[in-house]
Amino acid sequence: MKRAIVSHLALLTVATATSSVAQTPPVSAAPQTVVATTAKRAKVPFGAGERMEYDVRFGALRVGSAHMEVVSLDNLRGRAVWHTAFWVQGGNFLYRVNDVYESWMDAESLSSLRFVQELEEGGKEIERRFEIYPERAIFVQTSKKPNKEEKSVTQPLDDGSFLYFIRTIPLVVGQTYSFDRYFRPDRNPVRITVLRKEKVKVPAGTFDAIVVQPMIKTKGIFSENGHAEIWLSDDDRRIMLQLKSKLSFGSLNLYLKSYVPSPNP
């Protein structure tokens, strides 16, 4: 059960465990901006160095912490790419979690080019690496042998990059947005329903928010029956303020406790 929860908060991902937090993973090293060969970039409300930190609660219990970060503007296969990371830490002497989800998305088209999952859960380690090729609509799971090409889509997104993509689109209350952009075609479409606007109070402060409900063809928090809701700031930044899910065995929630904007917006 704990494994299922962890695997589905990265479009996202959050973990269960109970109260202590491990050291921050190496991916959180000081961000760098790398001059890439591609000059064109889509207009986005984030930049290298942006960082969000969250308390993670399962019901009333604090079970760990989560972090979202734009690590750098990097260069991959000759393209300018945003390198983003989302990770979760927590646990006790019975069960510990230290999971990292990294995405590299083209800075011009916002398509995923690489997706990495590094999971440490209950003493077991799993690593999945995907190279994604939008121009050929294929992906290769390089961590799986033998490597083989699998069908994808022409504007792919992975679990982590979808969180950043959603910040770039207009969100009109009452509208449902449908995207055939998940890099595994059998899980499309991904739907985003804009539910309402309201004020929300989190440890980082009180914000005007716009509430959306994501739905994806998978099990867990963002399944069509998962009833997950995400609170985004109702401003140009669209930062994730809060996430709440209603599962058959309880409620798994994230609350923003700090936000550091990019020093180079």
N, C-alpha and C positions, 0 to 999 in steps of 0.2 A: 504494500500500500504506500509506504514512504517513497519507494522507488518510482511509482506512478506519479505521485505529486511532483517530485523533482523534475521528471522528464517533460512535464507539460506547462511549466511556467515560462518558458522562453518564447514563445509567442504566446509562448514565452515561458519563463521557468522560475519557480521558486521552490525552496526545499522545506521539508519538515524535519524536525529533530527537537531537542529541548535545550535549553538556555545557554550554553557558552559559545563564544565566537573564536574562530581560528585566526591565524595571521593572514593579512591581505596577500592574495596571490601575486606572483611576479608581474603579471600583465598590467598591474596598476603603476608601473614605473613611470617616472615623469614623462609626459607626452612630448612628442617631437612633431614638428611640421616639416615634411620632406617635399622639396620641389619636384613634382612629377612631370612627365613628358607631355601629358594632356593638359591644355590650358583651360578648356571649357569646364565649368562646374555649374550644376543646378543650384538655384537659390534655396538654401536650407536654413532652418532656425537654430542650428547648432554649429559647433566648431571644435577643433582639437583642444582638449583639456576640460571640456564640460564634464561634470561629474555629479551624480545623484546618489545619495545613500538612503537606505530604507531600513526600518524595523520590520521584521517578519513575524507575524503572529498566527498561530493555529488556534482559532477560538480566542480565548482570553489569555493564552500563554504566549510569551515571547519565545520564539524558537530559533532565532538567529538574526542575521543581517543580510542585506542584498545591496549590490552596487551596480550602477550603470555608468559607463564612461565612453567618451569618444577619445580613444587612445592617441590617434594621430591622423594626419592627412598623409597617406603613404603612396607608394608606387608598386603596382602589381601588374605584371605582364604588359608593361608599357602604358598603363592607365593610372590616372589619379584615382585613389580609392580612400574612402573613409574606413578606418579600422576602429570598430566598436567592440565593447566587451560588456557582458552581463555575468555576474557571478553571485553565488549564494554560499554562505558559510554558517555552520551551527552544529549543535549536537551535545551529547552527554557521553558518559562512559559506556553506554550501550550502543549508541548509533551516532556516527558523525558524517557530516556532509561537507564537501568542498568542491563545488561544481563551477566550471567556467564555460561560457558560451561566447565565442568570438566570431565576428562577421567582417568581411571586407566587401564593400559595395562601391561600384563605379560612381565617382563623384559627379559625372554628367548625367547618366541614365538612371542612377540609383538602383541598378541591378546587382544582385549578389554574384561575386566572383569566387569567393571562398567562404566556407563555414566549418568551424571546428568546435567540437564538444569534448571537454575533458572532465570526466565525472569520477569523483571519489565518494562512494556511498557505502556505508556499513563495512568498510575494510576492503571493498572491491573497487578496482579501477577500470574504467572504460574510456577509450579514446576513439572518436569518429572524426574523420577529416574528409571534406568534400571539396573538389575543384569543380567550379561551375562555369560553363561556357555559353553565355547568352547568344552569341552570334551563330552557334551551331545547335542551340536548344538541347544541350546534353549536359550531364554531370557525371563525375567519376568519384566513387568513394575510394580514396587512395589508401585508407587505413584497412581496407578489405582486400584480401588476396584470393584469386587474381583480380587485378583491376579490370573493370569493364565499363564501357560507356552505357549510360542509361538515359532514357528520354527525359527531357526537362521542358521548359517553356522559354519564350524569347525574351521575357523581362522578369527573370526569376528573383524571388525574395526568399530568405530563410527566416527562421524563428526570430533571431535577434534583429536583423535588418528591417523586418516589418514594423517593429516598434519605432524605428526612426522614420521610415517611409510615411507612417500614419500622421506624423507631425507636419508633413509637407502638403497635405491635401485639405481642401475646404471641408468643414464639418458643419452641416446644417441640421438643426434639430428636426427630427421626423424623417430624415433621409436614411436610406440603407445603401451603402457602397459595396459593390461586388467586384472582386479581383481574381482573375485566373493567373495569379503570379507566384503561387507557392512553387518552389523548385521541384517538388515531387507532384506531378500532374494529378495523380489520383486523389489528392487531398484538396483540390480546388472545387468550387470557388471558396475563397475566404471572404466573409461578409463582415462589414462594420456598420452597426446600426447606431445612429446618434440619438440618444434617449432624451436628454434634458440638459438644462443649465442650472447650477446651484452653487452656493458657497460651501466650502469644505474646510474643516480645521484638521491639520496634521501637525506633528511635532515641529515642522519647519515654519508653521504659521497658518494664517487664514487666507484662502485664495478664492477668487471666482473660478469656477470649473465648468467644463463641458464633459458630460458623462457618455461614454460609448460602450457598446457591447460587441466584442469580437466573437466570431464563430468560425470554427474550422472543422473539417471532416476528420476528426481524430478523437481519441478518448481523453478524458481528463478535464482540466479547468476550462478550456476554450472549446469544448465540444458543444454541439447544438443544444444539449440539455444541461450544460454546465452553469448557466446563469452568471457568468463572470461579468463584472463591470469595471471600467477603467476611468478614473478621473484625470483629465488633462487640463492644464492651466488654460483659461479662456483669454489668451493673449497671443502675441506673435511667437512665443517660445514653445508653447504646447508641451511643457514638461509633464511627465507622469507624476501626479501627486499621490495617488492612492489606487490600489487594486483590491477588489473584494470578490471572492468566489463562494458559491454555495454548492458544496458537494454532499453526497449522500452520507458521508461520515463526519461532516463538520465544515467549518468556514476557514479558508486560508486567505490572509490579508497582508498587503504591503502598505506602509505609511512613510511618506517622505520625511526624513529628519534633517537633511541638509542638501543644499544645491550650490554648486560652484559653476558659474558661467564660464564659457571659453574666454581666455585672455585675448584671443584673436578672432572675434566674431566675424 
